[in-house]
Amino acid sequence: MNLEYLENLISTTLRTLPPVLLAGLGGMLSARVNVTNMGLEGMMLIGAFVAVITTYFTGMPYLGLLAAMLSGAILGGIFAFLKIRFQADNVVVSVAINMLATGITVYLMKVIFNVRGSVSLPGKEGLPSFDIPVLSEIPILRAFSGQSILVYVALILVAVFQFVMYHTPYGLRLRAAGPHPMAVTTAGLSVNVYRVSALVLSGILGAMGGAHLSMGQLAMFSDNMTNGRGFIALAATTFGQFTPLGTLGGAALFSFADAATLPMQTSGFPSSLIQIIPYAITLLTLFLMALQKKRKRQAMLGM
């Protein structure tokens, strides 16, 4: 493996990392309050669409990103309201959000742009990329330079959530709100406050991941462009044992597998078969993890 190939592989891995990592962090937060947010797929799709349409009409990518985050916050708030106020089932609400996102984005594209399939940003200008002066001159490490802003934001957020989750009162209470809600209530605090905050943040992070897909990579929106990444994000956070650093590892695994298969698409292999490989690797990893846990339980019972 030559240095140029390794550098390109790392660069592509980083470029494809934010959608899964950001949504995975959102899934981690919701899982901590005992809510499985399977609606991340729809939140990502809505975020991708809102980011593009806002940027299309204003010409300001950062405003598009903020609009996407607002749309994610609204969807997360709706999820929280239905879950807490009406005790709605997680799966039912998630499916509703995913179906709404798929349908409304297709409909609005037809109504606003009179097109079906995809719409591109004028000038192909999405979120800007940044060169890091020191790293851009160092082989291999230059792969970390010239990336979209959301690549750096996603990596910084991993460190922020790692600190917040394990070194602040909010993080302690958030982690307790899922498995030990009575402990939070006994302390005179409302469990619902932490559930709402986790789900709203989950929506914001999912929408940011979608915004990176449409403006950090492609500068366009297309039907169902998330392509299952919301579910892969849930797998990544499960792989990471619902921790920020673990979620980073799970997301990096999928992104690396995705990046590694790109050269195969120009070498004659069927593209549909190649696209399955990252998902298959993710499922295989989760299967091996489940098998390892089962063996540990059996070993403990046998003691």
C-alpha positions as CSV (number, residue, x, y, z in Angstrom):
1,M,0.0,0.0,0.0
2,N,1.7,3.2,-1.2
3,L,1.4,6.5,0.7
4,E,-0.7,8.2,-1.9
5,Y,-3.3,5.5,-1.8
6,L,-3.4,5.5,2.1
7,E,-3.7,9.3,2.1
8,N,-6.6,9.2,-0.4
9,L,-8.2,6.4,1.7
10,I,-8.0,8.4,4.9
11,S,-9.3,11.6,3.1
12,T,-12.3,9.8,1.7
13,T,-13.0,8.1,5.0
14,L,-13.0,11.5,6.7
15,R,-15.2,13.0,4.0
16,T,-17.9,10.3,4.4
17,L,-17.6,10.2,8.2
18,P,-19.9,13.1,9.4
19,P,-23.3,11.9,8.4
20,V,-23.0,8.6,10.3
21,L,-21.0,10.1,13.2
22,L,-23.3,13.0,13.8
23,A,-26.4,10.9,13.6
24,G,-24.7,8.3,15.7
25,L,-24.1,10.8,18.4
26,G,-27.8,11.7,18.2
27,G,-28.7,8.1,18.5
28,M,-26.4,7.8,21.5
29,L,-28.1,10.6,23.4
30,S,-31.6,9.3,22.8
31,A,-30.5,5.8,23.8
32,R,-29.1,7.1,27.1
33,V,-32.7,8.2,28.0
34,N,-34.0,4.8,27.0
35,V,-35.5,6.0,23.7
36,T,-34.4,4.3,20.4
37,N,-34.6,7.0,17.8
38,M,-35.1,5.1,14.6
39,G,-36.3,8.3,13.0
40,L,-32.8,9.5,12.5
41,E,-33.1,8.5,8.8
42,G,-36.0,10.9,8.3
43,M,-34.3,13.6,10.3
44,M,-31.2,13.3,8.2
45,L,-33.3,13.5,5.0
46,I,-35.2,16.5,6.1
47,G,-32.0,18.2,7.2
48,A,-30.4,17.5,3.8
49,F,-33.4,19.0,2.0
50,V,-33.8,22.1,4.2
51,A,-30.1,22.9,4.0
52,V,-30.2,22.8,0.2
53,I,-33.5,24.7,-0.3
54,T,-32.4,27.4,2.2
55,T,-29.0,27.8,0.5
56,Y,-30.6,27.8,-2.9
57,F,-32.8,30.8,-2.2
58,T,-30.4,32.7,0.1
59,G,-27.0,31.9,-1.3
60,M,-25.7,31.4,2.3
61,P,-24.6,27.8,3.1
62,Y,-24.3,28.6,6.8
63,L,-27.8,29.8,7.0
64,G,-28.8,26.5,5.2
65,L,-27.0,24.6,7.9
66,L,-28.8,26.5,10.7
67,A,-32.1,26.0,9.0
68,A,-31.4,22.2,8.8
69,M,-30.5,22.2,12.5
70,L,-33.8,24.0,13.3
71,S,-35.8,21.4,11.3
72,G,-34.0,18.7,13.2
73,A,-34.8,20.3,16.5
74,I,-38.5,20.6,15.5
75,L,-38.7,16.9,14.6
76,G,-36.9,15.9,17.8
77,G,-39.3,18.0,19.8
78,I,-42.3,16.4,18.0
79,F,-40.8,13.0,18.8
80,A,-40.4,14.0,22.5
81,F,-43.9,15.4,22.7
82,L,-45.5,12.2,21.3
83,K,-43.3,10.0,23.4
84,I,-43.7,11.8,26.7
85,R,-47.2,13.3,26.4
86,F,-49.0,10.3,24.7
87,Q,-46.5,7.5,25.5
88,A,-46.3,6.7,21.8
89,D,-44.3,3.7,20.7
90,N,-40.7,4.5,19.6
91,V,-41.0,2.4,16.4
92,V,-44.3,3.9,15.4
93,V,-43.1,7.5,15.8
94,S,-39.9,6.7,14.0
95,V,-41.6,5.1,11.0
96,A,-44.0,8.0,10.8
97,I,-41.0,10.5,10.7
98,N,-39.2,8.4,8.1
99,M,-42.3,8.1,5.9
100,L,-43.0,11.9,6.3
101,A,-39.5,12.8,5.3
102,T,-39.5,10.6,2.2
103,G,-42.9,11.8,1.0
104,I,-42.6,15.5,1.8
105,T,-39.2,16.0,0.2
106,V,-40.4,14.4,-3.1
107,Y,-43.5,16.5,-3.0
108,L,-41.8,19.8,-2.2
109,M,-39.2,19.3,-4.9
110,K,-42.0,18.9,-7.4
111,V,-43.9,21.9,-6.1
112,I,-40.9,24.3,-5.6
113,F,-38.6,23.3,-8.4
114,N,-40.9,21.3,-10.7
115,V,-38.4,18.5,-10.9
116,R,-38.2,14.9,-9.8
117,G,-35.1,13.1,-8.6
118,S,-32.6,15.8,-7.7
119,V,-31.9,19.5,-7.5
120,S,-28.4,21.1,-7.5
121,L,-27.2,24.2,-5.8
122,P,-26.4,27.1,-8.1
123,G,-22.6,27.2,-8.8
124,K,-22.3,23.9,-6.9
125,E,-21.3,25.8,-3.8
126,G,-22.0,24.0,-0.5
127,L,-20.3,24.2,2.8
128,P,-16.7,25.5,2.5
129,S,-13.7,23.4,3.1
130,F,-10.7,24.5,5.2
131,D,-7.0,24.0,4.6
132,I,-4.9,23.5,7.8
133,P,-1.5,25.1,7.0
134,V,0.7,22.8,9.0
135,L,-1.0,19.5,8.1
136,S,-1.3,20.4,4.4
137,E,2.4,20.0,4.0
138,I,2.8,16.7,5.8
139,P,2.3,13.4,3.9
140,I,-0.6,11.2,5.2
141,L,-1.6,13.9,7.7
142,R,-2.6,16.2,4.8
143,A,-5.6,14.0,4.5
144,F,-7.0,15.8,7.5
145,S,-6.7,19.2,5.7
146,G,-9.1,20.5,3.1
147,Q,-12.1,18.9,4.6
148,S,-15.6,20.3,5.0
149,I,-16.2,22.3,8.1
150,L,-18.6,19.6,9.4
151,V,-15.8,17.1,9.4
152,Y,-14.0,19.1,12.1
153,V,-17.2,20.0,13.9
154,A,-18.2,16.3,14.1
155,L,-14.8,15.4,15.6
156,I,-14.9,18.2,18.0
157,L,-18.4,17.2,19.1
158,V,-17.1,13.7,20.0
159,A,-14.6,15.3,22.5
160,V,-17.3,17.7,23.8
161,F,-19.8,14.9,24.4
162,Q,-17.2,12.7,25.9
163,F,-16.4,15.5,28.5
164,V,-20.1,16.4,29.1
165,M,-21.3,12.8,29.5
166,Y,-18.6,11.8,32.0
167,H,-17.5,15.0,33.7
168,T,-20.5,17.2,34.2
169,P,-23.7,17.0,36.3
170,Y,-25.8,17.1,33.2
171,G,-24.1,14.1,31.7
172,L,-24.4,12.2,35.0
173,R,-28.2,12.9,35.1
174,L,-28.6,12.1,31.4
175,R,-27.0,8.7,31.9
176,A,-29.2,8.0,34.9
177,A,-32.4,9.2,33.2
178,G,-32.6,6.0,31.2
179,P,-31.8,3.1,33.5
180,H,-32.4,4.8,36.8
181,P,-35.2,7.5,36.4
182,M,-36.2,7.3,40.0
183,A,-32.7,8.4,41.1
184,V,-33.2,11.6,39.0
185,T,-36.7,12.1,40.4
186,T,-35.5,11.6,44.0
187,A,-32.9,14.3,43.4
188,G,-35.7,16.7,42.8
189,L,-35.2,16.8,39.0
190,S,-37.5,16.1,36.1
191,V,-36.6,13.1,34.0
192,N,-38.7,14.5,31.1
193,V,-36.4,17.5,30.9
194,Y,-33.5,15.3,30.1
195,R,-35.5,13.1,27.7
196,V,-36.7,16.2,25.8
197,S,-33.2,17.7,25.6
198,A,-31.7,14.4,24.4
199,L,-34.3,13.9,21.7
200,V,-34.1,17.5,20.5
201,L,-30.3,17.3,20.4
202,S,-30.7,14.0,18.6
203,G,-32.8,15.7,15.9
204,I,-30.3,18.5,15.5
205,L,-27.3,16.2,15.1
206,G,-29.2,14.0,12.7
207,A,-30.1,17.0,10.5
208,M,-26.5,18.2,10.6
209,G,-25.5,14.8,9.3
210,G,-28.0,15.2,6.5
211,A,-26.8,18.7,5.7
212,H,-23.2,17.3,5.3
213,L,-24.5,14.8,2.7
214,S,-26.2,17.5,0.6
215,M,-23.8,20.4,1.1
216,G,-20.6,19.0,2.4
217,Q,-20.2,16.4,-0.2
218,L,-22.4,16.8,-3.2
219,A,-23.9,20.4,-3.3
220,M,-27.2,18.8,-4.3
221,F,-30.3,17.0,-2.9
222,S,-31.7,13.8,-4.4
223,D,-34.5,11.5,-3.4
224,N,-33.7,9.3,-0.5
225,M,-30.1,10.4,-0.5
226,T,-29.5,9.2,3.1
227,N,-29.7,5.7,1.7
228,G,-30.0,4.0,5.1
229,R,-27.3,6.0,6.9
230,G,-29.6,6.8,9.8
231,F,-29.9,3.1,10.5
232,I,-26.1,2.6,10.1
233,A,-25.7,5.4,12.7
234,L,-27.8,3.4,15.2
235,A,-25.6,0.4,14.4
236,A,-22.5,2.6,15.0
237,T,-23.6,3.8,18.4
238,T,-24.6,0.2,19.4
239,F,-21.1,-0.9,18.2
240,G,-19.6,1.8,20.4
241,Q,-21.6,0.8,23.5
242,F,-23.5,4.1,23.5
243,T,-20.4,6.2,24.2
244,P,-19.0,9.1,22.1
245,L,-15.6,7.6,21.5
246,G,-17.2,4.2,20.7
247,T,-19.6,5.8,18.3
248,L,-16.7,7.5,16.6
249,G,-15.1,4.0,16.2
250,G,-18.3,2.5,14.8
251,A,-18.8,5.4,12.4
252,A,-15.2,5.3,11.3
253,L,-15.5,1.5,10.6
254,F,-18.5,2.1,8.2
255,S,-16.9,5.1,6.5
256,F,-13.6,3.2,6.0
257,A,-15.4,0.3,4.5
258,D,-17.3,2.8,2.2
259,A,-14.1,4.5,1.2
260,A,-12.3,1.3,0.6
261,T,-14.9,0.1,-1.9
262,L,-14.9,3.3,-4.1
263,P,-11.9,2.2,-6.2
264,M,-13.8,-1.1,-6.9
265,Q,-16.5,0.8,-8.7
266,T,-14.1,1.7,-11.5
267,S,-12.7,-1.8,-11.8
268,G,-15.6,-3.6,-13.4
269,F,-17.4,-5.0,-10.4
270,P,-21.2,-4.5,-10.3
271,S,-21.9,-1.2,-8.5
272,S,-25.0,-2.6,-6.8
273,L,-23.0,-5.4,-5.2
274,I,-20.2,-3.0,-4.2
275,Q,-22.6,-0.7,-2.4
276,I,-23.7,-3.6,-0.2
277,I,-20.3,-4.2,1.2
278,P,-20.1,-1.4,3.8
279,Y,-23.5,-2.4,5.2
280,A,-22.6,-6.1,5.2
281,I,-19.4,-5.3,7.1
282,T,-21.4,-3.3,9.7
283,L,-24.0,-6.1,10.1
284,L,-21.2,-8.7,10.4
285,T,-19.5,-6.6,13.1
286,L,-22.7,-6.3,15.1
287,F,-23.3,-10.1,14.8
288,L,-19.8,-10.8,16.1
289,M,-20.3,-8.4,19.0
290,A,-23.6,-10.1,19.9
291,L,-21.9,-13.5,19.7
292,Q,-19.1,-12.3,22.0
293,K,-21.6,-11.0,24.5
294,K,-23.5,-14.3,24.5
295,R,-20.4,-16.2,25.2
296,K,-19.5,-13.9,28.1
297,R,-23.0,-14.5,29.6
298,Q,-22.7,-18.2,29.2
299,A,-19.2,-18.1,30.8
300,M,-20.5,-16.1,33.7
301,L,-23.5,-18.5,34.2
302,G,-21.1,-21.5,34.1
303,M,-18.9,-20.1,36.9
